[in-house]
């Protein structure tokens, strides 16, 4: 008994609490069974796995939506391109139709010019024939709503007249159109080209 007490007193306090060297207690962790031992799955690992599964499903849904949008965009681009080409064809067709109608109206005028050139008429007869052709052209233009711009005897209007100079005239008010060099035309209210004119300068009127 004395020897046992002496041995216990020689041990360190930690060794006594652990039951002494070489002794195992029930509180000691069990040894690993080796490198192939399975790692226990805790609650956080389960939650992470669940969250990863939701993200994958969301990715598949977004990818499907993206593919649908890309396909829809491609169809819209194709439809837009087809509509643009169709509008261009219609515009060209309308322009050609309008041009054809104008040319068709002036074909009789061309026929009359050719007849006048082929005729053996006198100068006076040729002049009369050209005057008739001019009246024919004026009638065609009138039917197309194209009318001459009033010029001689009208007040000079820079919106409709283009002045090439001035002339001294006592029989016209100052700044009135005295001569028309080239006739101007308008289509309804739209000016096609201005009249080239000379403007009267009345020195008597300006000195008063």
HELIX and SHEET records of a PDB file:
HELIX    1   1 UNK A    2  UNK A   10  1                                   9    
HELIX    2   2 UNK A   13  UNK A   17  1                                   5    
HELIX    3   3 UNK A   43  UNK A  118  1                                  76    
HELIX    4   4 UNK A  123  UNK A  143  1                                  21    
HELIX    5   5 UNK A  203  UNK A  207  1                                   5    
SHEET    1   A 3 UNK A 146  UNK A 148  0                                        
SHEET    2   A 3 UNK A 185  UNK A 187 -1                                        
SHEET    3   A 3 UNK A 190  UNK A 193 -1                                        
SHEET    1   B 3 UNK A 161  UNK A 168  0                                        
SHEET    2   B 3 UNK A 195  UNK A 201  1                                        
SHEET    3   B 3 UNK A 177  UNK A 182 -1                                        
END                                                                             
